[in-house]
Amino acid sequence: MAYVISDSCISCGACAEGCPVSAIAEGETQYQIDPEVCISCGACEATCPVSAIAEE
């Protein structure tokens, strides 16, 4: 199951830097996770300073 980024995202980019498969990219208003690329490892969730990432 892929992870998703909530509206709590502050667009700091920590999640994108921590993603081992580059599944996270900056969107129009916040970062977004590509569910086709996400391997559900949880690395992004661990790096988010505002806990904006959770399993879908």
Secondary structure, DSSP 8 states (H G I E B T S, - for coil): --EEE-TT-----HHHHH-TT--EEE-SSSEEE-TTT-----HHHHH-TT--EEE-
